[in-house]
Amino acid sequence: MNGQNIMVVEDEWIVSDQICRYLKDFGYTVCGTASTGEEAIEKVKMKRPDLVLMDIVLKGKIDGIEAAQQITSQFDIPVIYLTAHTDHGYIERAKQTRPFGYLLKPFVKNELHTNIEMALHKHTIDENVKSYLDSLIKCSKGTIDAISKTIELRGPYTSGHHKRVAKLANAIAEEMGLTGFSTEGLSLAAYVYDISFVNIPINILQNSGQLTGLDLKLFNTYPQLSYDILKEVDFPWPVADIVLQHRECYDGSGFPQWG
C-alpha cells in the first residue's frame, strides 16, 4: 500500500530522521513531523495523514497517548506507538486509545514496514465495515419510515403523524435525561406502534373516536396485535413492550390490559 501519507511524532530528531528515511525507502510519503503532542494534533488537522507513528513520551503538556486519543477520536486516523516503554501503566493507557500497533524501540526496519502495512489494511477493513453498517442503518430507517407512511394511508391520522410523535417523544426523553441509545429506541417505537392497523377494518380506523360495542373492543386489541407482530424482531430495545403498553395510563385505565 505504498504511497500512503504518514506522519511521524518523535521528540528526538535523530530518531525521527531515521524513521523518515525508513518510510521513504518503503515508498511512503512523510507528510509531516512533530515533536510535541500539541503540534501533532494541529498538523494532523491540516495534513490528514493516513497513519500516525507516535512516540509516547513527548515534550509539552500532553504525552503521545493523550495526543493519540484526540487524533483517533477527532479524525479517525490510525495510530501506531513507537516507544521504548514496556511499563504496565503506559500499556494500559495506550490500550484505551485502541492503537493499531505498539512497536518497541529499537525495532527492526522490516518490523516497522509490516506493522504499517497491517495497520493500514485493518483500517481499510474497518472503514468498509463502518460504511456498510451506515448503509444498513439508513436502509432500516427508510424501511421503518415506509411502514409508518403505509399505516397513515389507512387513517385515522394525517400524514406525518408518527414522525411528529417521535419528535415529541425525543423531546420528552431529552428532558428526562435519557441516553441517546434509549432515545433512539423510543423514536423507533413511535414510528411502528400502530403497525397492526393493517389488520383493522378501515371503517373502524376512520371512526375510532366514535366506536362502541364490538367495534370498540376490536379496536382496543391493536396494541396486542402490534406486539405480536414486533416481538419476533430482535431489536436492541424493548420496542414490542413499549408498543404493547403505549395506550395504558398511570391511573389504571387504558388498554389492552385495563381496557
C-alpha angles and dihedrals in degrees: 000000000000119000094051118139114246130184123209120211109190130135096207106078094203091056091043092052092050092051091049091053090050091051093051090049088055091052098252125135116238101217095182149332132225135187100197135046092241092052090047093055093049094048093046088053090054101036102032096205123199091236140005126218104208131194112208102216108059138160117255135049098306130045128224094271093055090045091049091051091056093043095052095043097045102035106018092230120152119244131204117195117224106191146142091218121107094165112139092229093056092046093050092049091046092052090060090064091056096231122198091226145357110209120183122222131268090045131176114253094238091050089060091051093049093048092049093049092048092047094050091047093049092048090052090052091048091051092050091050091048091050091050092049091048089052091047092051091048090050092048093050090048090052092050090049090050091051090049093051091047091054091049091055088067094053162194091145132066121247114288095024096132092046089054091048090051092052091049091048090050091051091051091046090052091051089050091052096240118166122258089250093055092045091053091055092047090051091051091051089052090058097050108030091105095047093121091063084094086073098045117092109256094233089060093048094050092051099036093132094058103042126133138172119000093354091058091045090052093048091051090061094067097093089055091046091050089049091052090053096047103038093082092056112096098226118169086231131056091255095150092052092049090051092048093053102037094102095047118106133214091240092061096259126111131072162326094005097036101020 
